[in-house]
Amino acid sequence: MDFAQLICRGCRTLLMYARGATTVRCSCCHIVNYAPGPNQVAHVNCGNCQTTLMYPSGAPSVKCAVCHYVTNVNVSTITVLRHYLN
């Protein structure tokens, strides 16, 4: 079985789930998280500490979990191609 990971939107716990699932219930806080579909996740480097950040495609900005810097996302700031979940 192939697995994927996401961060819980409620408690920020890393969750592992079977690839292809549409929702994932967190075992810690019990919030139901929507699993991203194919081509819906992108990456960008933090504008402050250069940590690679994963975010939903189309988001205008992303906040770094390491240094809390907010990086504006647009065509000129994307440094890594979209992550394909196949």
N, C-alpha and C positions, 0 to 999 in steps of 0.2 A: 504494500500500500504506500502511496506517495503522500507526504505530509507538507504542510505549509505552516507559517507562523504569523501571528499578528499581536499587537499590543492592545490589551483591554482598554476600552474608552472610559471605564469606570474607575478601576484601581491601578491601571498601567502595568499589570502583570503580563508577562510574555505567555501567549497561549499557542499551543500546537494543535492542529486539526487536520483532518483528512482533506486533501486538496479536492476541490469541487464542491465542498459544503457551502451553503449560502449564508448560514448563521452559525455562531459559536457562542455557547453559554459559558461564562467565566466560572471556574470552580471556586474562586475566592469570594467574589462579590455577587455572583449570579446574574449579572447584567448580560443581556443578549447582544452580541456584537455582530454586525454584518461583515461577512468575509468579502474582501475585494474580488471582483471577477477578473478575468483575463484583461490585460492592458489597462487596468485602472490604477496602477501604482507607479509612481515615478520616484526618482532619486535626485537629490541636489546636495552639494556640499554646503555646510554651515558657513555663512558669511563672516563669522568671527573665528571659530576654532577649527574649521575645515572637516568636522565630523560628517560622514555621509549620512544624510537624513532620508527616510522613506516617507512619502506623503501621498494622499489621494490625488490622482491626476486632476488638473483643473483648479486646485486650491491656489489662492492668490499669494499665500505666505505659509511658512512653516516655522514653528518654534523649536529650537534645539533643546533636547532633553538633557544635554550635558552642561551647556553654558547659558541657556535660556535666551539666547539671541534670536530675534525674529528675522528670518531671511525672506525677502520678497522673491517670489517665483515668477519668472517670465521667460520667454525664449532665450534671452541673452544670459540668464543666470543658471540655466540647466546645464550641468557639466557631465552628467551620466545619463545614458539612454534609459528609456522606460524599462521597468522590470516586467518580464512576461511570465505569467503563472501558467505554465503548460503542464 
